[in-house]
Amino acid sequence: MTSFNLSDWALRHKSFVLYLMLIAAITGAFAYDRLGREEDPPFTVKTMLIKTLWPGSTATEMLQQVTDRIEKKLDEVEGLDFVRSYTKPGESVVFVNLKDTVRAAQVQDTWYQVRKKIGDIKNQFPQGIQGPGFNDEFGDTYSIIFAFTADGFSPRELRDHVERVRSEMLQLPDVAKVDLIGTQDEKVYLEFSTLQLAALGLDINALTQTLQAQNAITPSGTVDAGPERIAIRVSGQFASEQSLATINFRQGGRFFRLSDIAKIKRGYVDPPQPMFRFNGQPAIGLAIAMARNGDAEGLGRNVRARVAQTMGDLPIGIDSHLVADQPHVVKEAVGEFTKTLLEAVVIVLGVSFLALGWRPGIVVAVAIPLVLAITFVVMYLLGISLQRISLGALIISLGLLVDDAMIAVEMMMTKLEEGADKVTAATYAYTATAFPMLTGTLVTVSGFVPVGFAQSGAGEYCFTLFVVIGIALIVSWIVAVLFTPLTGVYILSDKLKKHAHGQSRFSRWFHRALDRALRAKYAVMAATVAIFALSLVGMNFVQQQFFPASDRPEVMVNLTLPQSASLRATTDIVDKVERILKTDPDIEYWSFYVGQGAVRFYLPLDAQLANDFFAQAVVVTKGFKQRPNVVARLEKAFAGPDYDNVLARVSPLELGPPVGWPLKFRVSGPDAARAREFALSFAQVLGEHPGTRNINYDWNEPAKVIKVEVDQDRARLLGISSQQLANNINSVLSGTTITQLRDSTYLIDIVARALPEERSELDVLRNLRFEIAGGRSVPLAQIATLSYVLEPPLIWRRQRLPTVTIQADVVPGVEATTVVKQLDKAIADFRAKLPPGYSVVAGGTIEDSAKAQRSIFVVFPVMLLLMTTILMVQLMSFQRLLLVMLTAPLAIIGVAGALLIAGTPMGFVAILGVISLIGMVVRNSVILIDQIDQSVARGEHPWNAVISATEHRLRPILLTAAAAILGMIPIAPTVFWGPMAYAVMGGLAVATVLTLVFLPALYIAWFRIKPPPELAPAAS
């Protein structure tokens, strides 16, 4: 770059440049203080739930009349990936999943289109449909969850107090919404004896109509009395359960008081709604969701202060317990990463001081905080928070961003050693290195392009890796050419002792070794190719992984009973599990969600749906080190005979997009029964592998149902309809809501049902009497027969095909990809035997990992195009471009060795690191070739030019590589970044050495360069 010298301009405007440095530092500190804090980067959950109810329908009727219609209509939605649904008797839930290519900004518009399209077919649904309802907040995360327990208070009294706390929370800044968990609605039950009603000749339907008519609120009119308008109010509405007891009914000329023919009691919904428990006590949860781009730490402070204030107003006996505190987790996580960042800074500075000396080291040291400060400002302007990915990106970029400053300082020192003054040295550094540094920086940034443009959930999760590293590296070049020359002029000595590259013992040894390598160039190239081939073989022994498990202390305990199980049965199992949890010394506390899954307190949580047969516990252990012991003890307990009928899964939280069971295989086909048969057979194939455990199905076993087969002719003769039969049976067994009691802000259902002893006896159902004309009644047994039949309690479908998903865990130390790879032949053989229309498709980790990797490799050509274009601008030669690109794969050698030695799997993040290595290796190669060309241009013999250029670039290349490698040490022990750190450290170390040996040998061989005549005898 000779047309305009930015370094020269900076030195001629020192005051202004110093001012810019000062402003950069101040605004950087300001921006850092105001950057948002999060544990994980935000990503969009592109799933919507559509829920529809049709009370009284079977699963098959619900599927055919509701689910199927919704699924067909959803095929018209633009950007739809797939539709998944489950159907139960009376209930349909459809999951709408969008493609990864749908941008986050388009998701809400798509949900609006879904609502419109389903609204268009509402008139096609059967009568009696409730809904459909839409939930597009499936991905909302509740940052803070409190559990409120009460001693001496009823659930209603506790709920009243928690509702007041909820109102207080909604007034706080950064609070988006507040929900209650585990509340039980109040009910007023009128429990009749069916035998007594039959003996008295009372009709339950007539009683119902009387109560509804008295409790109705209807306009009574107004009276214009002169200047006033007076409203008329008619009494009769029920104020309490006591007002019900005094109601009289007239039947057959006689009066009956309601309290004489029914037990009136106020209680809670029976069977219960999904429950919430804390440390074995019934509780009400208060879940607080943070507003988008809110301040997590500020929210935590405000909420804790307001809860402390409101607790002072609550009566003694009501206690609050902090169940989930994401702001605290974020504070600790960001603090730990900030500490790691500082460690990396110290390591990189240490490399600079040791290798360059204290004065040049200070020049480099000044560049680091300036680059970070400006990076923080840009992050603030772009709305990028401090979280797992952005902080990791800063740590990774530390070892790279000092490259430009080191190269500039190294060039200044070289010119000072030659006797030049500091200003000349500084301006020469720009002339000689600015353009190669810029191209090298852009090439390195290009290596992260696949991360930035990968259209997948994993790509969105890791997007800020590309942005932050790109910002930091580009800023580092600006700092190196604008600020570093100025600090160098102020800090470096006027005169440096001249030293030749061949004076040190290491330099002399390297000169001899390089000369021998160039003379044995074909052997060097052959050995490099052989080692590269060996590393490719070695990669087959590296296990593949999507994302690792989280290092948080929580353990998730999932309890799944047979799908016909009641909530009471689930509660009994929960009681047993809580007795185990109470005795474990390594458990801090736990919360249990009975009849539902845990609310999303953690963004990558695999959220579960509400089902009576399911319960989920969030067990907080005393630390990451204690977590494996807790898991082992729980798994041992669940292996006992008390849990034979329970599928219990104990697992840590996940990192990255949620997957759930690592092994999933979907067996689909047009016939549900045959699909279940094939699923059972495939489970045996999966079970043959020793690395699988806990094999299960998302639905399989049929449920027992009592079929009331009505003799329609006889029923019609008696004037009884099937609707009347169903309503009366429902009233007796489950209860029928006849009206509502209005109590403050609550609407309390008044439910009529039979006495408990009658609801539990099948004989009562047979002898249930129905009113017919003439005041007579007949038992159900005279007009219908009762029998047991089996029908599916649940039907899962995917893309409108019945689908059974076989799920399994893997044993510790084995990855799901390894198991599937070893089962490839058995799976292929099984698929070959399936009839047309049936399929087995891998899901879980395998599917999500493959989808994420495809999204990266789709962008791979774009990355190569950018790299080659930048390199061509710099090199202006196809031959030199080819030489540079041939060095890129060399990093694989070190990657394979490092991962095998460390025993670390190749995860998604590690793949990103390997791809980014291409840019790092190419950067060193292009700078070395540019130096060779400069030496040749000065008149050196090409052979000598290769050697002298390599020697000249030896220290900068080793220094920058050492800074990048050693800067990775602080994140190497971490669960998330560890695999990437090992891959980059190993790959860059080996690639750097080979760049200094293999590339010169390749250059000599490619251009057929011979040693000069005076060196020819050395060949012998």
GIWOHU-V322852 format. One record per backbone hydrogen bond with DSSP energy under -0.5 kcal/mol. NH is the residue of the N-H (numbers start at 1). CO is the residue of the C=O. Records with the same first field share a line. If there is no record, write none. Layout:
# GIWOHU-V322852
NH: CO / CO
This chain:
# GIWOHU-V322852
6: 4
9: 5
10: 6
11: 7
12: 8
13: 9 / 10
14: 11
17: 13
18: 14
19: 15
20: 16
21: 17
22: 18
23: 19
24: 20
25: 21
26: 22
27: 23
28: 24
29: 25
30: 26
31: 27
32: 28
33: 29
34: 30
35: 31 / 32
38: 386
46: 44
47: 45
48: 96
49: 135
50: 94
51: 49 / 133
52: 92
53: 130
54: 90
57: 54
62: 58
63: 59
64: 60
65: 61
66: 62
67: 62
68: 63
70: 66
71: 67
72: 68
73: 69
74: 70
75: 71 / 72
76: 73
77: 74
80: 77
81: 97
82: 97
84: 95
85: 797
86: 93
87: 795
88: 91
91: 88
92: 52
93: 86
94: 50
95: 84
96: 48 / 94
97: 82 / 95
98: 46 / 96
99: 79
102: 99
103: 101
106: 103
107: 103 / 104
108: 104
110: 106
111: 107
112: 108
113: 109
114: 110
115: 111
116: 112
117: 113
118: 114
119: 115
120: 116
121: 117 / 118
122: 119
124: 121
125: 122
129: 126
130: 53
131: 129
132: 51
133: 51
135: 49
140: 137
142: 600
143: 141 / 288
144: 288
145: 324
146: 286
147: 321
148: 284
149: 147 / 319
151: 317
152: 150
158: 154
159: 155
160: 156
161: 157
162: 158
163: 159
164: 160
165: 161
166: 162
167: 163
168: 164
169: 165
170: 166
171: 168
172: 169
175: 172
176: 174 / 289
177: 289
179: 287
181: 285
185: 183
187: 267
188: 749
189: 187 / 265
190: 751
191: 189 / 263
192: 190 / 753
193: 261
194: 192
197: 193
198: 194
199: 195
200: 196
201: 197
202: 197
204: 202
207: 203
208: 204
209: 205
210: 206
211: 207
212: 208
213: 209
214: 210
215: 211
216: 212
218: 216
220: 232
223: 230
225: 223 / 228
226: 224
228: 225
230: 223 / 228
232: 221
244: 240 / 241
245: 241
246: 242
247: 244
249: 256
251: 249 / 254
254: 251
256: 249
258: 247
259: 245
260: 257
261: 257 / 258
262: 258
263: 191
264: 262
265: 189 / 263
267: 187 / 265
269: 185
275: 594
276: 283
277: 592
278: 281
279: 590
281: 278
283: 276
284: 148
285: 181
286: 146
287: 179 / 285
288: 144 / 286
289: 177 / 287
290: 141
291: 174
294: 291
296: 37 / 294
299: 295
300: 296
301: 297
302: 298
303: 299
304: 300
305: 301
306: 302
307: 303
308: 304
309: 305
310: 306
311: 307
312: 308
313: 310
314: 310 / 311
318: 315
319: 149 / 317
321: 147
323: 145 / 321
324: 145
326: 143
329: 325
330: 326
331: 327
332: 328
333: 329
334: 330
335: 331
336: 332
337: 333
338: 334
339: 335
340: 336
341: 337
342: 338
343: 339
344: 340
345: 341
346: 342
347: 343
348: 344
349: 345
350: 346
351: 347
352: 348
353: 349
354: 350
355: 351
356: 352
357: 352 / 353
361: 357
362: 358
363: 359
364: 360
365: 361
366: 362
367: 363
368: 364
369: 365
370: 366
371: 367
372: 368
373: 369
374: 370
375: 371
376: 372
377: 373
378: 374
379: 375
380: 376
381: 377
382: 378
383: 379 / 380
384: 379
385: 383
386: 36
387: 385
388: 39
391: 387
392: 388
393: 389
394: 390
395: 391
396: 392
397: 393
398: 394
399: 395 / 396
400: 397
401: 397
402: 398
403: 400
405: 401
406: 402
407: 403
408: 404
409: 405
410: 406
411: 407
412: 408
413: 409
414: 410
415: 411
416: 412
417: 413
418: 414
419: 416
420: 415
425: 421
426: 422
427: 423
428: 424
429: 425
430: 426
431: 427
432: 428
433: 429
434: 430
437: 433
438: 434
439: 435
440: 436
441: 437
442: 438
443: 439
444: 440
445: 441
446: 442
447: 443
448: 445
449: 446
451: 448
452: 448
453: 449
454: 450 / 451
455: 453
456: 454
460: 456
461: 457
462: 458
463: 460
465: 462
466: 462 / 463
467: 463
468: 464
469: 465
470: 466
471: 467
472: 468
473: 469
474: 470
475: 471
476: 472
477: 473
478: 474
479: 475
480: 476
481: 477
482: 478
483: 479
484: 479
487: 483
488: 484
489: 485
490: 486
491: 487
492: 488
496: 416
503: 500
508: 504
509: 505
510: 506
511: 507
512: 508
513: 509
514: 510
515: 511
516: 512
517: 513
518: 514
519: 515
520: 516
521: 518
524: 520
525: 521
526: 522
527: 523
528: 524
529: 525
530: 526
531: 527
532: 528
533: 529
534: 530
535: 531
536: 532
537: 533
538: 534
539: 535
540: 536 / 537
541: 538
542: 539
543: 541
545: 906
550: 653
555: 619
556: 651
557: 617
558: 556 / 649
559: 615
560: 558 / 647
561: 559 / 613
562: 645
565: 562
570: 566
571: 567
572: 568
573: 569
574: 570
575: 571
576: 572
577: 573
578: 574
579: 575
580: 576
581: 577
582: 578
583: 579 / 580
584: 581
585: 583
587: 584
588: 586 / 620
589: 620
591: 618
592: 277
593: 616
594: 275 / 592
595: 593 / 614
597: 608
601: 599
605: 602
607: 605
614: 611
615: 559
616: 593 / 596
617: 557
618: 591
619: 555 / 617
620: 589 / 618
621: 553 / 619
622: 586
627: 623
628: 624
630: 626
631: 627
632: 628
633: 629
634: 630
635: 631
636: 632
637: 633
638: 634
639: 635
640: 637
643: 640
644: 641
646: 643
647: 560
648: 646
649: 558
651: 556 / 649
653: 554
655: 548
663: 808
664: 662 / 843
665: 806
666: 841
667: 665 / 804
668: 666 / 839
669: 802
672: 670
675: 671
676: 672
677: 673
678: 674
679: 675
680: 676
681: 677
682: 678
683: 679
684: 680
685: 681
686: 682
687: 683
688: 684 / 685
689: 686
692: 689
693: 809
696: 807
698: 805
703: 791
705: 789
707: 705 / 787
708: 706
709: 707 / 785
710: 708
711: 783
712: 710
715: 711
716: 712
717: 713
718: 714
719: 716
720: 715
725: 721
726: 722
727: 723
728: 724
729: 725
730: 726
731: 727
732: 728
733: 729
734: 730
735: 730
736: 752
738: 736 / 750
739: 750
741: 748
742: 238 / 740
743: 741 / 746
744: 742
746: 743
748: 741 / 746
749: 186 / 747
750: 739
751: 188 / 749
752: 736
753: 190
754: 732
755: 192
758: 755
759: 755
760: 756
761: 758
765: 761
766: 762
767: 763
768: 765
770: 778
772: 776
773: 718
775: 772
776: 773
778: 770
780: 768
781: 766
782: 779
783: 780
784: 780
785: 709
787: 707
789: 705
791: 703
793: 701
795: 87
797: 85
798: 801
799: 83
801: 798
802: 669
803: 796
804: 667
805: 803
806: 665 / 804
807: 696 / 805
808: 663
809: 693
811: 691
814: 811
817: 544
819: 815
820: 816
821: 817
822: 818
823: 819
824: 821
827: 823
828: 824
829: 825
830: 826
831: 827
832: 828
833: 829 / 830
834: 830 / 831
838: 835
839: 668
841: 666
843: 664
845: 662
846: 662 / 843
847: 843
848: 844
849: 845
850: 846
851: 847
852: 848
853: 849
854: 850
855: 851
856: 852
857: 853
858: 854
859: 855 / 856
860: 856
861: 857
862: 859
863: 859
864: 860
865: 861
866: 862
867: 863
868: 864
869: 865
870: 866
871: 867
872: 868
873: 869
874: 870
875: 871
876: 872
881: 877
882: 878
883: 879
884: 880
885: 881
886: 882
887: 883 / 884
888: 884 / 885
889: 885
890: 887
891: 888
892: 889
893: 890
894: 890
895: 891
896: 892
897: 893
898: 894
899: 895
900: 896
901: 897
902: 898
903: 899
904: 899
906: 543
907: 905
908: 546
911: 907
912: 908
913: 909
914: 910
915: 911
916: 912
917: 913
918: 914 / 915
919: 915
920: 916
921: 917
922: 918
923: 919
924: 920
925: 921
926: 922
927: 923
928: 924
929: 925
930: 926
931: 927
932: 928
933: 929
934: 930
935: 931
936: 932
937: 933
938: 934
939: 936
940: 935
945: 941
946: 942
947: 943
948: 944
949: 945
950: 946
951: 947
952: 948
953: 949
954: 950
955: 951
957: 953
958: 954
959: 955
960: 956
961: 957
962: 958
963: 959
964: 960
965: 961
966: 962
967: 963
968: 965
969: 966
971: 968
972: 968 / 969
973: 969
974: 971
978: 974
981: 977
982: 978
983: 979
984: 980
985: 981
986: 982
987: 983
988: 984
989: 985
990: 986
991: 987
992: 988
993: 989
994: 990
995: 991
996: 992
997: 993 / 994
998: 994
999: 994
1001: 997
1002: 998
1003: 999
1004: 1000
1005: 1001
1006: 1002
1007: 1003
1008: 1005
1009: 1004
1015: 1012
1016: 1012 / 1013
1018: 1015
1019: 1016
1020: 1017
